[in-house]
């Protein structure tokens, strides 16, 4: 009987255990591969996110810093302008307050004084308000941080600083414009006062003709200085106005003193003789001294006079006359004698018309000048100095 041998598995056959083990191992390998790939993707995404945040933080900071630097640059000229305008305001205020020291009402009326004082007070207050805006230069943005959260915080801070700085710059510009306008108002008031003061000088001089030459010359120079200063109102202009005020006081004091010296019974006659002399002096300043005796003359109907002159400052002259001339004024001989002395005085402006360095030539000139006004040769001085030539008489007519 034949035996049947059990069927042997072929080379491709797999047992149930082997097949199960093989299948489990394959699945496990595939799962491990998927897990590794998923972890790598997460790392990449996180890295990209971190890089994006860093870039965003840097860009945010850079934009904020650039805006701040622009505002910082724009703030510098605004601050400089305001500082300069505040300095101008200080000078205008000081000039206005100094003018309050003027005493002559012709130079500064009560109305102008009050208006200028009020304007100066207003300017000082506005200048003080402008100074409270802040003038210190803004500090820089500082060193740029590295960490993103620091960059965001600093960017926010810079934006706040930029807004505050822009507001300050706008306030400075506005304050400078307003302050400039107020300064102009004070300047206009000041210039008007300077102009009024300068135009008042001729009337003041006319009312003080009895003053001596020196204070009148000082008055004229002070008026000329004020004329140059009248184009602007500053401390120099106010100083010029105060100097003019002092000159007015000095010339008035001199006139008062001279009038007091002429007091007495001959006061009116002296004043009339002096007024006549000034009327023909051609603008040469004259001052007078009266005396009882001069050159041995002065008694009875005798009289005498002397004159010295100076060609500087438009011409000045000092004339001395005997009281007898006042006693007999306006007799022909008294007027001729005074005219002769004024002939010497007017040499201050006509000395080139004769040999002024020769004494005899000076007397011939004065005699010719008196004769050119129609006085006789005798009364004009020819009886003492001789009759001048017709040529000199004609030349003398050209000096007025």
C-alpha positions in Angstrom: 0.0 0.0 0.0 1.3 3.2 -1.0 1.9 5.9 1.5 0.9 9.5 0.7 3.5 11.9 1.9 2.3 15.3 3.3 2.5 18.1 0.7 5.6 20.2 1.2 5.3 23.9 1.0 6.8 25.5 -2.1 9.4 28.1 -2.1 6.7 30.9 -2.5 4.6 29.6 0.3 4.6 31.5 3.5 3.4 30.3 6.8 0.7 32.2 8.6 3.1 33.4 11.3 5.8 34.5 8.9 3.3 36.3 6.8 1.9 38.1 9.8 5.3 39.1 11.1 6.4 40.4 7.7 3.2 42.4 7.2 3.5 44.1 10.7 7.1 45.0 10.1 6.3 46.7 6.8 3.6 48.8 8.3 5.8 49.9 11.1 8.5 51.1 8.8 6.0 53.1 6.7 4.6 54.8 9.8 8.0 55.8 11.0 8.7 57.5 7.7 5.5 59.5 7.8 6.2 60.6 11.4 9.7 61.9 10.5 8.4 63.9 7.5 5.7 65.5 9.6 8.2 66.7 12.3 10.4 68.3 9.7 7.5 70.3 8.2 6.6 71.7 11.6 10.2 72.9 12.2 10.2 74.6 8.8 6.9 76.3 9.5 8.1 77.5 12.9 11.3 78.8 11.4 9.5 80.7 8.7 7.2 82.2 11.3 10.1 83.4 13.5 11.8 84.9 10.5 8.7 86.7 9.4 8.1 88.2 12.8 11.8 89.3 13.0 11.5 90.9 9.5 8.2 92.6 10.4 9.7 94.0 13.7 12.8 95.3 11.8 10.7 97.0 9.1 8.3 98.5 11.7 11.3 99.9 13.6 13.0 101.2 10.5 9.9 103.0 9.3 9.4 104.6 12.8 13.1 105.6 13.0 13.0 107.2 9.5 9.9 109.2 10.3 11.4 110.3 13.6 14.6 111.4 11.9 12.7 113.4 9.4 10.8 115.2 12.2 14.0 115.7 14.1 15.6 117.4 11.1 12.6 119.6 10.5 12.5 120.7 14.1 16.0 122.2 14.1 15.2 125.3 11.8 12.0 125.9 13.7 13.8 126.0 17.0 16.5 128.2 15.6 13.9 130.6 14.2 12.0 130.8 17.4 15.2 131.5 19.5 16.2 134.3 17.1 12.7 135.7 17.2 12.7 135.6 21.0 16.0 137.5 21.0 14.5 140.1 18.7 11.5 140.4 21.1 13.9 140.9 24.1 15.7 143.7 22.2 12.5 145.4 21.1 11.1 145.2 24.7 14.2 146.6 26.2 14.2 149.4 23.6 10.6 150.2 24.3 11.0 150.3 28.1 14.1 152.4 27.8 12.2 155.1 25.9 10.1 155.7 29.1 13.1 157.7 30.4 12.5 160.5 27.9 11.4 163.7 29.6 10.7 166.2 26.8 7.0 166.0 25.9 7.9 167.2 22.3 9.9 164.0 21.9 7.5 161.6 23.6 3.8 162.5 24.2 1.9 161.0 27.1 -0.3 159.1 24.6 2.7 157.6 22.8 4.3 156.7 26.0 1.3 154.8 27.2 0.8 153.0 23.9 4.4 151.9 23.7 4.5 150.7 27.3 1.4 148.6 26.7 2.8 147.1 23.6 6.1 146.3 25.3 4.3 144.6 28.2 2.3 142.5 25.7 5.4 141.6 23.8 7.2 140.5 26.9 4.3 138.2 27.9 4.1 136.6 24.5 7.8 136.1 24.5 7.6 134.4 27.9 4.8 132.1 26.6 6.9 131.2 23.6 9.8 130.2 25.8 7.6 127.6 27.5 7.2 125.5 24.3 10.6 123.9 24.8 13.8 124.6 22.9 16.1 121.8 23.8 17.2 119.7 20.8 15.6 116.3 20.7 17.8 113.3 21.5 18.5 110.7 18.9 16.6 107.4 18.5 19.2 105.4 20.3 20.8 102.1 19.4 18.6 99.7 17.4 17.6 96.7 19.5 17.8 93.1 18.3 14.9 91.1 19.7 11.6 91.5 17.9 9.5 92.4 20.9 12.1 95.1 21.7 11.9 96.4 18.2 8.1 96.6 18.4 8.2 98.5 21.7 10.9 100.9 20.5 9.0 101.5 17.2 5.9 102.4 19.2 7.9 104.8 21.4 9.5 106.4 18.3 6.1 107.0 16.8 4.9 108.7 20.0 8.1 110.8 20.1 7.6 111.8 16.4 4.0 112.9 17.0 5.1 115.0 20.1 8.0 116.5 18.1 5.8 117.4 15.2 3.4 119.1 17.6 6.3 121.0 19.2 7.7 122.1 15.8 4.2 123.3 14.7 3.8 125.2 18.0 7.3 126.8 17.6 6.6 127.9 14.1 3.2 129.4 15.1 4.8 131.2 18.1 7.6 132.6 15.9 5.1 134.0 13.4 2.9 135.5 16.1 5.9 136.9 17.9 7.3 138.5 14.7 3.9 140.2 14.2 3.9 141.7 17.7 7.5 142.8 17.3 6.6 144.6 14.1 3.8 146.4 15.9 6.2 147.6 18.6 8.7 148.5 15.9 6.1 150.6 14.1 5.2 152.5 17.3 8.9 153.0 18.0 9.7 154.3 14.6 6.8 156.7 14.7 8.0 158.1 18.0 11.5 158.5 16.6 10.2 160.3 13.6 8.1 162.6 15.8 11.1 163.3 18.0 13.3 164.1 15.1 10.9 166.5 13.4 10.4 168.3 16.8 14.1 169.4 16.9 13.9 172.5 14.7 11.1 174.0 16.8 13.0 173.2 20.0 16.1 174.9 18.6 14.1 177.9 17.5 12.7 178.2 21.0 16.2 178.1 22.5 18.2 180.4 20.2 19.6 182.2 23.2 21.6 179.1 24.2 25.3 179.0 23.6 26.6 177.3 20.5 28.0 174.2 22.0 24.7 172.7 23.4 23.0 173.7 20.1 25.6 171.8 18.1 25.2 168.8 20.4 21.4 169.0 19.9 21.9 169.0 16.1 24.3 166.0 16.2 21.9 164.1 18.4 19.1 164.8 16.0 21.3 163.6 13.1 22.1 160.4 15.0 18.4 159.8 15.5 17.8 160.3 11.8 20.1 157.4 11.0 18.6 155.3 13.8 15.0 156.0 12.8 15.0 153.2 10.2 14.8 150.6 12.9 13.7 150.5 16.5 16.2 148.8 18.7 18.4 149.6 21.7 20.6 151.8 19.6 17.6 153.8 18.5 16.3 154.2 22.0 19.8 155.2 23.2 19.8 157.9 20.5 16.4 159.2 21.6 17.6 159.4 25.2 20.7 161.3 24.1 18.5 163.7 22.2 16.4 164.1 25.3 19.5 165.0 27.3 20.6 167.4 24.5 17.2 169.1 24.7 17.5 169.5 28.4 21.0 170.9 28.1 20.1 173.5 25.4 17.1 174.6 27.4 19.2 175.0 30.5 21.7 177.1 28.5 19.1 179.3 27.0 17.6 179.9 30.4 21.0 180.8 31.8 21.7 183.2 28.9 18.4 184.9 29.3 18.9 185.4 33.0 22.3 187.0 32.2 20.5 189.6 29.9 18.0 190.5 32.5 17.7 194.2 33.4 16.6 197.5 31.8 18.3 196.6 28.5 16.8 193.1 28.2 14.4 193.9 25.3 17.0 195.9 23.3 19.6 193.2 23.7 17.2 190.6 22.5 16.3 192.7 19.5 19.9 193.4 18.6 20.7 189.7 18.8 17.6 188.7 16.7 18.8 191.1 14.0 22.3 189.6 14.1 20.9 186.1 13.7 18.6 187.1 10.9 21.6 188.0 8.7 24.1 185.4 9.9 23.4 182.9 7.1 22.9 180.0 9.5 26.1 180.5 11.4 25.3 179.9 15.1 25.8 183.0 17.3 26.2 183.5 21.0 26.5 186.8 22.7 28.1 188.5 25.7 27.2 192.1 26.8 29.7 194.3 28.7 30.0 197.9 29.7 33.4 198.5 28.3 35.3 196.9 25.4 38.4 198.1 23.5 38.1 201.4 25.5 34.6 202.0 24.2 31.1 201.9 25.7 30.7 205.3 27.4 28.3 207.8 25.9 27.5 207.1 22.3 30.6 205.1 21.7 30.4 201.4 21.2 32.5 198.4 20.2 32.2 194.7 19.4 34.4 191.7 18.8 33.8 188.4 17.1 35.5 185.0 16.9 34.4 182.3 14.5 34.9 178.6 13.9 34.2 176.9 10.6 33.4 173.5 12.1 29.8 172.2 12.8 28.2 174.4 10.2 29.9 177.6 11.6 29.8 179.1 15.0 30.7 182.5 16.4 31.1 184.3 19.7 30.2 188.0 19.6 30.9 190.5 22.4 29.1 193.9 22.4 29.0 196.9 24.6 25.8 197.7 26.5 25.8 201.1 24.7 24.7 199.4 21.5 21.6 198.1 23.3 21.0 201.6 24.8 20.9 203.2 21.4 19.4 200.4 19.5 18.3 200.6 16.7 20.3 203.6 15.7 22.0 203.4 12.3 25.5 203.2 13.7 24.5 200.4 16.2 23.0 198.3 13.4 26.1 198.9 11.2 28.4 197.9 14.0 26.5 194.7 14.7 26.5 194.0 11.0 30.3 194.4 10.9 30.7 191.9 13.7 28.4 189.4 11.9 30.6 189.9 8.9 33.3 188.4 10.9 31.0 185.6 12.1 29.9 184.7 8.6 33.5 184.1 7.7 32.9 180.7 9.1 31.2 179.8 5.8 32.9 182.2 3.4 36.5 182.3 4.6 37.8 181.1 1.2 36.6 184.4 -0.4 39.4 186.4 1.3 42.7 186.0 3.0 41.3 184.9 6.3 44.7 184.3 7.9 45.5 188.1 7.6 44.1 190.3 10.4 43.8 193.4 8.1 42.1 191.3 5.4 39.6 190.1 8.0 38.7 193.7 9.0 38.4 194.7 5.3 36.1 191.8 4.7 33.8 192.6 7.7 33.6 196.2 6.6 32.9 195.3 3.0 30.2 192.8 4.2 28.5 195.5 6.3 28.6 197.9 3.3 27.0 195.1 1.1 23.9 195.5 3.4 23.7 199.2 2.5 25.4 200.8 5.5 27.8 203.7 4.9 31.5 203.0 4.7 32.0 205.2 7.8 29.5 203.3 10.0 30.6 199.9 8.6 34.1 200.4 9.9 35.9 202.3 7.0 36.8 205.1 9.4 39.0 202.7 11.3 40.0 200.0 8.8 39.8 201.9 5.5 37.4 201.6 2.7 37.5 198.1 1.1 37.8 197.7 -2.7 34.7 197.5 -5.0 35.8 194.0 -5.9 35.7 192.9 -2.2 32.4 194.6 -1.7 30.9 192.7 -4.6 32.4 189.5 -3.3 30.9 190.2 0.1 27.4 190.4 -1.5 27.8 186.7 -2.5 28.1 185.5 1.1 24.7 185.2 2.7 
